[in-house]
Amino acid sequence: MSDITQMVVAMVMYFLFDQFLKPHLLRKWLGVALVAAGAVGCVVAGQTRVLGFDLGLLSVFAVAIGMGLFMKRRRFE
């Protein structure tokens, strides 16, 4: 799968999480979990591919999505 397609999938996931995930505790802990998993994945995964997805690239997107959720965790209050 191309890098552009993977970026589009990550952006759609971020949009869905950002719009439909409303409780601030869930946003906070999902953001923390995504940042932690993404940081570990950046070091461990490298250029590994699973089902056509580059895990290193998805790890970078996980860090960005997690930071976005964490920084805007009280958006709906």
mmCIF file as gemmi writes it, N, C-alpha and C atoms, coordinates in Angstrom:
data_model
loop_
_atom_site.group_PDB
_atom_site.id
_atom_site.type_symbol
_atom_site.label_atom_id
_atom_site.label_alt_id
_atom_site.label_comp_id
_atom_site.label_asym_id
_atom_site.label_entity_id
_atom_site.label_seq_id
_atom_site.pdbx_PDB_ins_code
_atom_site.Cartn_x
_atom_site.Cartn_y
_atom_site.Cartn_z
_atom_site.occupancy
_atom_site.B_iso_or_equiv
_atom_site.pdbx_formal_charge
_atom_site.auth_seq_id
_atom_site.auth_asym_id
_atom_site.pdbx_PDB_model_num
ATOM 1 N N . MET Axp A 1 ? 0.86 -1.171 0 1 0 ? 1 A 1
ATOM 2 C CA . MET Axp A 1 ? 0 0 0 1 0 ? 1 A 1
ATOM 3 C C . MET Axp A 1 ? 0.907 1.234 0 1 0 ? 1 A 1
ATOM 4 N N . SER Axp A 2 ? 0.53 2.237 -0.75 1 0 ? 2 A 1
ATOM 5 C CA . SER Axp A 2 ? 1.383 3.417 -0.868 1 0 ? 2 A 1
ATOM 6 C C . SER Axp A 2 ? 1.335 4.266 0.394 1 0 ? 2 A 1
ATOM 7 N N . ASP Axp A 3 ? 2.34 5.11 0.538 1 0 ? 3 A 1
ATOM 8 C CA . ASP Axp A 3 ? 2.418 5.983 1.707 1 0 ? 3 A 1
ATOM 9 C C . ASP Axp A 3 ? 1.266 6.983 1.749 1 0 ? 3 A 1
ATOM 10 N N . ILE Axp A 4 ? 0.846 7.44 0.591 1 0 ? 4 A 1
ATOM 11 C CA . ILE Axp A 4 ? -0.25 8.415 0.535 1 0 ? 4 A 1
ATOM 12 C C . ILE Axp A 4 ? -1.55 7.772 1.013 1 0 ? 4 A 1
ATOM 13 N N . THR Axp A 5 ? -1.791 6.535 0.611 1 0 ? 5 A 1
ATOM 14 C CA . THR Axp A 5 ? -2.994 5.832 1.052 1 0 ? 5 A 1
ATOM 15 C C . THR Axp A 5 ? -2.97 5.626 2.56 1 0 ? 5 A 1
ATOM 16 N N . GLN Axp A 6 ? -1.812 5.283 3.103 1 0 ? 6 A 1
ATOM 17 C CA . GLN Axp A 6 ? -1.69 5.107 4.543 1 0 ? 6 A 1
ATOM 18 C C . GLN Axp A 6 ? -1.92 6.428 5.28 1 0 ? 6 A 1
ATOM 19 N N . MET Axp A 7 ? -1.455 7.526 4.703 1 0 ? 7 A 1
ATOM 20 C CA . MET Axp A 7 ? -1.675 8.832 5.321 1 0 ? 7 A 1
ATOM 21 C C . MET Axp A 7 ? -3.16 9.186 5.306 1 0 ? 7 A 1
ATOM 22 N N . VAL Axp A 8 ? -3.852 8.879 4.227 1 0 ? 8 A 1
ATOM 23 C CA . VAL Axp A 8 ? -5.293 9.146 4.15 1 0 ? 8 A 1
ATOM 24 C C . VAL Axp A 8 ? -6.038 8.31 5.183 1 0 ? 8 A 1
ATOM 25 N N . VAL Axp A 9 ? -5.667 7.047 5.347 1 0 ? 9 A 1
ATOM 26 C CA . VAL Axp A 9 ? -6.303 6.186 6.348 1 0 ? 9 A 1
ATOM 27 C C . VAL Axp A 9 ? -6.08 6.76 7.746 1 0 ? 9 A 1
ATOM 28 N N . ALA Axp A 10 ? -4.862 7.217 8.028 1 0 ? 10 A 1
ATOM 29 C CA . ALA Axp A 10 ? -4.566 7.796 9.345 1 0 ? 10 A 1
ATOM 30 C C . ALA Axp A 10 ? -5.353 9.08 9.58 1 0 ? 10 A 1
ATOM 31 N N . MET Axp A 11 ? -5.496 9.904 8.566 1 0 ? 11 A 1
ATOM 32 C CA . MET Axp A 11 ? -6.247 11.148 8.72 1 0 ? 11 A 1
ATOM 33 C C . MET Axp A 11 ? -7.737 10.867 8.932 1 0 ? 11 A 1
ATOM 34 N N . VAL Axp A 12 ? -8.282 9.874 8.259 1 0 ? 12 A 1
ATOM 35 C CA . VAL Axp A 12 ? -9.683 9.495 8.462 1 0 ? 12 A 1
ATOM 36 C C . VAL Axp A 12 ? -9.88 8.968 9.88 1 0 ? 12 A 1
ATOM 37 N N . MET Axp A 13 ? -8.931 8.158 10.366 1 0 ? 13 A 1
ATOM 38 C CA . MET Axp A 13 ? -9.019 7.661 11.737 1 0 ? 13 A 1
ATOM 39 C C . MET Axp A 13 ? -8.978 8.821 12.733 1 0 ? 13 A 1
ATOM 40 N N . TYR Axp A 14 ? -8.089 9.789 12.503 1 0 ? 14 A 1
ATOM 41 C CA . TYR Axp A 14 ? -8.012 10.936 13.405 1 0 ? 14 A 1
ATOM 42 C C . TYR Axp A 14 ? -9.321 11.729 13.39 1 0 ? 14 A 1
ATOM 43 N N . PHE Axp A 15 ? -9.875 11.939 12.215 1 0 ? 15 A 1
ATOM 44 C CA . PHE Axp A 15 ? -11.136 12.681 12.113 1 0 ? 15 A 1
ATOM 45 C C . PHE Axp A 15 ? -12.249 11.961 12.879 1 0 ? 15 A 1
ATOM 46 N N . LEU Axp A 16 ? -12.34 10.641 12.709 1 0 ? 16 A 1
ATOM 47 C CA . LEU Axp A 16 ? -13.383 9.883 13.4 1 0 ? 16 A 1
ATOM 48 C C . LEU Axp A 16 ? -13.19 9.908 14.91 1 0 ? 16 A 1
ATOM 49 N N . PHE Axp A 17 ? -11.943 9.715 15.379 1 0 ? 17 A 1
ATOM 50 C CA . PHE Axp A 17 ? -11.67 9.798 16.816 1 0 ? 17 A 1
ATOM 51 C C . PHE Axp A 17 ? -11.988 11.184 17.343 1 0 ? 17 A 1
ATOM 52 N N . ASP Axp A 18 ? -11.597 12.208 16.613 1 0 ? 18 A 1
ATOM 53 C CA . ASP Axp A 18 ? -11.767 13.583 17.079 1 0 ? 18 A 1
ATOM 54 C C . ASP Axp A 18 ? -13.235 13.986 17.147 1 0 ? 18 A 1
ATOM 55 N N . GLN Axp A 19 ? -14.045 13.516 16.238 1 0 ? 19 A 1
ATOM 56 C CA . GLN Axp A 19 ? -15.447 13.917 16.202 1 0 ? 19 A 1
ATOM 57 C C . GLN Axp A 19 ? -16.344 13.099 17.119 1 0 ? 19 A 1
ATOM 58 N N . PHE Axp A 20 ? -16.088 11.807 17.24 1 0 ? 20 A 1
ATOM 59 C CA . PHE Axp A 20 ? -17.028 10.934 17.92 1 0 ? 20 A 1
ATOM 60 C C . PHE Axp A 20 ? -16.585 10.454 19.296 1 0 ? 20 A 1
ATOM 61 N N . LEU Axp A 21 ? -15.374 10.741 19.69 1 0 ? 21 A 1
ATOM 62 C CA . LEU Axp A 21 ? -14.878 10.352 21.004 1 0 ? 21 A 1
ATOM 63 C C . LEU Axp A 21 ? -15.002 11.56 21.925 1 0 ? 21 A 1
ATOM 64 N N . LYS Axp A 22 ? -16.05 11.603 22.75 1 0 ? 22 A 1
ATOM 65 C CA . LYS Axp A 22 ? -16.36 12.811 23.509 1 0 ? 22 A 1
ATOM 66 C C . LYS Axp A 22 ? -15.919 12.811 24.966 1 0 ? 22 A 1
ATOM 67 N N . PRO Axp A 23 ? -15.971 11.715 25.725 1 0 ? 23 A 1
ATOM 68 C CA . PRO Axp A 23 ? -15.57 11.78 27.141 1 0 ? 23 A 1
ATOM 69 C C . PRO Axp A 23 ? -14.081 12.133 27.286 1 0 ? 23 A 1
ATOM 70 N N . HIS Axp A 24 ? -13.794 13.134 28.109 1 0 ? 24 A 1
ATOM 71 C CA . HIS Axp A 24 ? -12.423 13.633 28.178 1 0 ? 24 A 1
ATOM 72 C C . HIS Axp A 24 ? -11.457 12.611 28.77 1 0 ? 24 A 1
ATOM 73 N N . LEU Axp A 25 ? -11.913 11.764 29.681 1 0 ? 25 A 1
ATOM 74 C CA . LEU Axp A 25 ? -11.009 10.745 30.223 1 0 ? 25 A 1
ATOM 75 C C . LEU Axp A 25 ? -10.623 9.721 29.162 1 0 ? 25 A 1
ATOM 76 N N . LEU Axp A 26 ? -11.578 9.34 28.334 1 0 ? 26 A 1
ATOM 77 C CA . LEU Axp A 26 ? -11.292 8.388 27.266 1 0 ? 26 A 1
ATOM 78 C C . LEU Axp A 26 ? -10.346 8.998 26.235 1 0 ? 26 A 1
ATOM 79 N N . ARG Axp A 27 ? -10.575 10.275 25.891 1 0 ? 27 A 1
ATOM 80 C CA . ARG Axp A 27 ? -9.676 10.963 24.954 1 0 ? 27 A 1
ATOM 81 C C . ARG Axp A 27 ? -8.271 11.059 25.522 1 0 ? 27 A 1
ATOM 82 N N . LYS Axp A 28 ? -8.185 11.365 26.831 1 0 ? 28 A 1
ATOM 83 C CA . LYS Axp A 28 ? -6.878 11.516 27.469 1 0 ? 28 A 1
ATOM 84 C C . LYS Axp A 28 ? -6.105 10.206 27.446 1 0 ? 28 A 1
ATOM 85 N N . TRP Axp A 29 ? -6.733 9.129 27.907 1 0 ? 29 A 1
ATOM 86 C CA . TRP Axp A 29 ? -6.016 7.87 28.014 1 0 ? 29 A 1
ATOM 87 C C . TRP Axp A 29 ? -5.768 7.212 26.664 1 0 ? 29 A 1
ATOM 88 N N . LEU Axp A 30 ? -6.671 7.4 25.708 1 0 ? 30 A 1
ATOM 89 C CA . LEU Axp A 30 ? -6.394 6.898 24.364 1 0 ? 30 A 1
ATOM 90 C C . LEU Axp A 30 ? -5.231 7.675 23.744 1 0 ? 30 A 1
ATOM 91 N N . GLY Axp A 31 ? -5.185 8.976 23.987 1 0 ? 31 A 1
ATOM 92 C CA . GLY Axp A 31 ? -4.067 9.784 23.502 1 0 ? 31 A 1
ATOM 93 C C . GLY Axp A 31 ? -2.752 9.346 24.11 1 0 ? 31 A 1
ATOM 94 N N . VAL Axp A 32 ? -2.735 9.12 25.416 1 0 ? 32 A 1
ATOM 95 C CA . VAL Axp A 32 ? -1.508 8.664 26.085 1 0 ? 32 A 1
ATOM 96 C C . VAL Axp A 32 ? -1.09 7.293 25.558 1 0 ? 32 A 1
ATOM 97 N N . ALA Axp A 33 ? -2.052 6.4 25.388 1 0 ? 33 A 1
ATOM 98 C CA . ALA Axp A 33 ? -1.742 5.059 24.884 1 0 ? 33 A 1
ATOM 99 C C . ALA Axp A 33 ? -1.205 5.108 23.455 1 0 ? 33 A 1
ATOM 100 N N . LEU Axp A 34 ? -1.789 5.954 22.607 1 0 ? 34 A 1
ATOM 101 C CA . LEU Axp A 34 ? -1.309 6.06 21.23 1 0 ? 34 A 1
ATOM 102 C C . LEU Axp A 34 ? 0.091 6.661 21.164 1 0 ? 34 A 1
ATOM 103 N N . VAL Axp A 35 ? 0.362 7.666 21.997 1 0 ? 35 A 1
ATOM 104 C CA . VAL Axp A 35 ? 1.708 8.257 22.017 1 0 ? 35 A 1
ATOM 105 C C . VAL Axp A 35 ? 2.732 7.225 22.483 1 0 ? 35 A 1
ATOM 106 N N . ALA Axp A 36 ? 2.408 6.491 23.535 1 0 ? 36 A 1
ATOM 107 C CA . ALA Axp A 36 ? 3.337 5.474 24.047 1 0 ? 36 A 1
ATOM 108 C C . ALA Axp A 36 ? 3.555 4.352 23.033 1 0 ? 36 A 1
ATOM 109 N N . ALA Axp A 37 ? 2.46 3.85 22.459 1 0 ? 37 A 1
ATOM 110 C CA . ALA Axp A 37 ? 2.591 2.773 21.466 1 0 ? 37 A 1
ATOM 111 C C . ALA Axp A 37 ? 3.324 3.255 20.224 1 0 ? 37 A 1
ATOM 112 N N . GLY Axp A 38 ? 3.059 4.488 19.822 1 0 ? 38 A 1
ATOM 113 C CA . GLY Axp A 38 ? 3.75 5.036 18.659 1 0 ? 38 A 1
ATOM 114 C C . GLY Axp A 38 ? 5.227 5.234 18.906 1 0 ? 38 A 1
ATOM 115 N N . ALA Axp A 39 ? 5.59 5.698 20.104 1 0 ? 39 A 1
ATOM 116 C CA . ALA Axp A 39 ? 7.006 5.887 20.425 1 0 ? 39 A 1
ATOM 117 C C . ALA Axp A 39 ? 7.748 4.557 20.451 1 0 ? 39 A 1
ATOM 118 N N . VAL Axp A 40 ? 7.133 3.551 21.044 1 0 ? 40 A 1
ATOM 119 C CA . VAL Axp A 40 ? 7.751 2.221 21.062 1 0 ? 40 A 1
ATOM 120 C C . VAL Axp A 40 ? 7.811 1.66 19.649 1 0 ? 40 A 1
ATOM 121 N N . GLY Axp A 41 ? 6.748 1.848 18.887 1 0 ? 41 A 1
ATOM 122 C CA . GLY Axp A 41 ? 6.711 1.336 17.518 1 0 ? 41 A 1
ATOM 123 C C . GLY Axp A 41 ? 7.734 1.984 16.611 1 0 ? 41 A 1
ATOM 124 N N . CYS Axp A 42 ? 8.019 3.265 16.834 1 0 ? 42 A 1
ATOM 125 C CA . CYS Axp A 42 ? 9.036 3.946 16.02 1 0 ? 42 A 1
ATOM 126 C C . CYS Axp A 42 ? 10.41 3.317 16.21 1 0 ? 42 A 1
ATOM 127 N N . VAL Axp A 43 ? 10.682 2.864 17.421 1 0 ? 43 A 1
ATOM 128 C CA . VAL Axp A 43 ? 11.984 2.262 17.706 1 0 ? 43 A 1
ATOM 129 C C . VAL Axp A 43 ? 12.018 0.801 17.273 1 0 ? 43 A 1
ATOM 130 N N . VAL Axp A 44 ? 10.949 0.067 17.542 1 0 ? 44 A 1
ATOM 131 C CA . VAL Axp A 44 ? 10.959 -1.384 17.335 1 0 ? 44 A 1
ATOM 132 C C . VAL Axp A 44 ? 10.576 -1.782 15.908 1 0 ? 44 A 1
ATOM 133 N N . ALA Axp A 45 ? 9.555 -1.145 15.345 1 0 ? 45 A 1
ATOM 134 C CA . ALA Axp A 45 ? 8.974 -1.637 14.09 1 0 ? 45 A 1
ATOM 135 C C . ALA Axp A 45 ? 9.878 -1.431 12.885 1 0 ? 45 A 1
ATOM 136 N N . GLY Axp A 46 ? 10.466 -0.268 12.749 1 0 ? 46 A 1
ATOM 137 C CA . GLY Axp A 46 ? 11.307 -0.01 11.59 1 0 ? 46 A 1
ATOM 138 C C . GLY Axp A 46 ? 10.499 -0.037 10.306 1 0 ? 46 A 1
ATOM 139 N N . GLN Axp A 47 ? 10.931 -0.839 9.347 1 0 ? 47 A 1
ATOM 140 C CA . GLN Axp A 47 ? 10.262 -0.925 8.047 1 0 ? 47 A 1
ATOM 141 C C . GLN Axp A 47 ? 9.408 -2.188 7.924 1 0 ? 47 A 1
ATOM 142 N N . THR Axp A 48 ? 8.936 -2.711 9.017 1 0 ? 48 A 1
ATOM 143 C CA . THR Axp A 48 ? 8.113 -3.923 9 1 0 ? 48 A 1
ATOM 144 C C . THR Axp A 48 ? 6.75 -3.608 8.384 1 0 ? 48 A 1
ATOM 145 N N . ARG Axp A 49 ? 6.278 -4.522 7.563 1 0 ? 49 A 1
ATOM 146 C CA . ARG Axp A 49 ? 4.962 -4.363 6.93 1 0 ? 49 A 1
ATOM 147 C C . ARG Axp A 49 ? 4.042 -5.488 7.365 1 0 ? 49 A 1
ATOM 148 N N . VAL Axp A 50 ? 2.798 -5.11 7.722 1 0 ? 50 A 1
ATOM 149 C CA . VAL Axp A 50 ? 1.759 -6.076 8.076 1 0 ? 50 A 1
ATOM 150 C C . VAL Axp A 50 ? 0.513 -5.714 7.282 1 0 ? 50 A 1
ATOM 151 N N . LEU Axp A 51 ? 0.021 -6.658 6.488 1 0 ? 51 A 1
ATOM 152 C CA . LEU Axp A 51 ? -1.153 -6.453 5.632 1 0 ? 51 A 1
ATOM 153 C C . LEU Axp A 51 ? -0.995 -5.237 4.718 1 0 ? 51 A 1
ATOM 154 N N . GLY Axp A 52 ? 0.236 -4.962 4.305 1 0 ? 52 A 1
ATOM 155 C CA . GLY Axp A 52 ? 0.493 -3.849 3.41 1 0 ? 52 A 1
ATOM 156 C C . GLY Axp A 52 ? 0.73 -2.521 4.093 1 0 ? 52 A 1
ATOM 157 N N . PHE Axp A 53 ? 0.569 -2.441 5.417 1 0 ? 53 A 1
ATOM 158 C CA . PHE Axp A 53 ? 0.791 -1.208 6.155 1 0 ? 53 A 1
ATOM 159 C C . PHE Axp A 53 ? 2.212 -1.179 6.704 1 0 ? 53 A 1
ATOM 160 N N . ASP Axp A 54 ? 2.907 -0.08 6.531 1 0 ? 54 A 1
ATOM 161 C CA . ASP Axp A 54 ? 4.236 0.112 7.086 1 0 ? 54 A 1
ATOM 162 C C . ASP Axp A 54 ? 4.083 0.498 8.559 1 0 ? 54 A 1
ATOM 163 N N . LEU Axp A 55 ? 4.521 -0.371 9.466 1 0 ? 55 A 1
ATOM 164 C CA . LEU Axp A 55 ? 4.31 -0.14 10.89 1 0 ? 55 A 1
ATOM 165 C C . LEU Axp A 55 ? 5.105 1.055 11.412 1 0 ? 55 A 1
ATOM 166 N N . GLY Axp A 56 ? 6.256 1.34 10.827 1 0 ? 56 A 1
ATOM 167 C CA . GLY Axp A 56 ? 7.021 2.514 11.236 1 0 ? 56 A 1
ATOM 168 C C . GLY Axp A 56 ? 6.274 3.799 10.922 1 0 ? 56 A 1
ATOM 169 N N . LEU Axp A 57 ? 5.676 3.866 9.751 1 0 ? 57 A 1
ATOM 170 C CA . LEU Axp A 57 ? 4.901 5.044 9.357 1 0 ? 57 A 1
ATOM 171 C C . LEU Axp A 57 ? 3.641 5.171 10.198 1 0 ? 57 A 1
ATOM 172 N N . LEU Axp A 58 ? 2.959 4.053 10.461 1 0 ? 58 A 1
ATOM 173 C CA . LEU Axp A 58 ? 1.772 4.101 11.311 1 0 ? 58 A 1
ATOM 174 C C . LEU Axp A 58 ? 2.118 4.489 12.743 1 0 ? 58 A 1
ATOM 175 N N . SER Axp A 59 ? 3.319 4.157 13.199 1 0 ? 59 A 1
ATOM 176 C CA . SER Axp A 59 ? 3.747 4.569 14.531 1 0 ? 59 A 1
ATOM 177 C C . SER Axp A 59 ? 3.891 6.084 14.618 1 0 ? 59 A 1
ATOM 178 N N . VAL Axp A 60 ? 4.423 6.683 13.573 1 0 ? 60 A 1
ATOM 179 C CA . VAL Axp A 60 ? 4.532 8.149 13.535 1 0 ? 60 A 1
ATOM 180 C C . VAL Axp A 60 ? 3.144 8.777 13.547 1 0 ? 60 A 1
ATOM 181 N N . PHE Axp A 61 ? 2.228 8.222 12.776 1 0 ? 61 A 1
ATOM 182 C CA . PHE Axp A 61 ? 0.856 8.733 12.763 1 0 ? 61 A 1
ATOM 183 C C . PHE Axp A 61 ? 0.179 8.528 14.126 1 0 ? 61 A 1
ATOM 184 N N . ALA Axp A 62 ? 0.477 7.423 14.803 1 0 ? 62 A 1
ATOM 185 C CA . ALA Axp A 62 ? -0.114 7.169 16.124 1 0 ? 62 A 1
ATOM 186 C C . ALA Axp A 62 ? 0.332 8.222 17.131 1 0 ? 62 A 1
ATOM 187 N N . VAL Axp A 63 ? 1.587 8.629 17.06 1 0 ? 63 A 1
ATOM 188 C CA . VAL Axp A 63 ? 2.07 9.686 17.957 1 0 ? 63 A 1
ATOM 189 C C . VAL Axp A 63 ? 1.335 10.988 17.673 1 0 ? 63 A 1
ATOM 190 N N . ALA Axp A 64 ? 1.183 11.328 16.41 1 0 ? 64 A 1
ATOM 191 C CA . ALA Axp A 64 ? 0.489 12.576 16.046 1 0 ? 64 A 1
ATOM 192 C C . ALA Axp A 64 ? -0.986 12.542 16.447 1 0 ? 64 A 1
ATOM 193 N N . ILE Axp A 65 ? -1.656 11.436 16.202 1 0 ? 65 A 1
ATOM 194 C CA . ILE Axp A 65 ? -3.075 11.311 16.569 1 0 ? 65 A 1
ATOM 195 C C . ILE Axp A 65 ? -3.226 11.366 18.088 1 0 ? 65 A 1
ATOM 196 N N . GLY Axp A 66 ? -2.356 10.674 18.8 1 0 ? 66 A 1
ATOM 197 C CA . GLY Axp A 66 ? -2.401 10.678 20.261 1 0 ? 66 A 1
ATOM 198 C C . GLY Axp A 66 ? -2.181 12.066 20.843 1 0 ? 66 A 1
ATOM 199 N N . MET Axp A 67 ? -1.238 12.813 20.286 1 0 ? 67 A 1
ATOM 200 C CA . MET Axp A 67 ? -1.003 14.178 20.771 1 0 ? 67 A 1
ATOM 201 C C . MET Axp A 67 ? -2.205 15.073 20.486 1 0 ? 67 A 1
ATOM 202 N N . GLY Axp A 68 ? -2.819 14.894 19.324 1 0 ? 68 A 1
ATOM 203 C CA . GLY Axp A 68 ? -4.004 15.676 18.997 1 0 ? 68 A 1
ATOM 204 C C . GLY Axp A 68 ? -5.153 15.403 19.946 1 0 ? 68 A 1
ATOM 205 N N . LEU Axp A 69 ? -5.366 14.122 20.267 1 0 ? 69 A 1
ATOM 206 C CA . LEU Axp A 69 ? -6.429 13.778 21.207 1 0 ? 69 A 1
ATOM 207 C C . LEU Axp A 69 ? -6.115 14.296 22.603 1 0 ? 69 A 1
ATOM 208 N N . PHE Axp A 70 ? -4.87 14.173 23.016 1 0 ? 70 A 1
ATOM 209 C CA . PHE Axp A 70 ? -4.507 14.599 24.365 1 0 ? 70 A 1
ATOM 210 C C . PHE Axp A 70 ? -4.588 16.118 24.512 1 0 ? 70 A 1
ATOM 211 N N . MET Axp A 71 ? -4.141 16.851 23.52 1 0 ? 71 A 1
ATOM 212 C CA . MET Axp A 71 ? -4.134 18.31 23.617 1 0 ? 71 A 1
ATOM 213 C C . MET Axp A 71 ? -5.548 18.892 23.579 1 0 ? 71 A 1
ATOM 214 N N . LYS Axp A 72 ? -6.475 18.227 22.905 1 0 ? 72 A 1
ATOM 215 C CA . LYS Axp A 72 ? -7.854 18.717 22.823 1 0 ? 72 A 1
ATOM 216 C C . LYS Axp A 72 ? -8.8 17.816 23.606 1 0 ? 72 A 1
ATOM 217 N N . ARG Axp A 73 ? -8.355 17.317 24.762 1 0 ? 73 A 1
ATOM 218 C CA . ARG Axp A 73 ? -9.15 16.339 25.508 1 0 ? 73 A 1
ATOM 219 C C . ARG Axp A 73 ? -10.397 16.937 26.117 1 0 ? 73 A 1
ATOM 220 N N . ARG Axp A 74 ? -10.442 18.204 26.432 1 0 ? 74 A 1
ATOM 221 C CA . ARG Axp A 74 ? -11.631 18.836 27.037 1 0 ? 74 A 1
ATOM 222 C C . ARG Axp A 74 ? -12.402 19.683 26.017 1 0 ? 74 A 1
ATOM 223 N N . ARG Axp A 75 ? -12.374 19.28 24.798 1 0 ? 75 A 1
ATOM 224 C CA . ARG Axp A 75 ? -13.017 20.011 23.708 1 0 ? 75 A 1
ATOM 225 C C . ARG Axp A 75 ? -14.533 20.08 23.871 1 0 ? 75 A 1
ATOM 226 N N . PHE Axp A 76 ? -15.151 19.045 24.397 1 0 ? 76 A 1
ATOM 227 C CA . PHE Axp A 76 ? -16.604 18.97 24.442 1 0 ? 76 A 1
ATOM 228 C C . PHE Axp A 76 ? -17.19 19.393 25.792 1 0 ? 76 A 1
ATOM 229 N N . GLU Axp A 77 ? -16.392 20.002 26.647 1 0 ? 77 A 1
ATOM 230 C CA . GLU Axp A 77 ? -16.913 20.448 27.937 1 0 ? 77 A 1
ATOM 231 C C . GLU Axp A 77 ? -17.149 21.936 27.917 1 0 ? 77 A 1
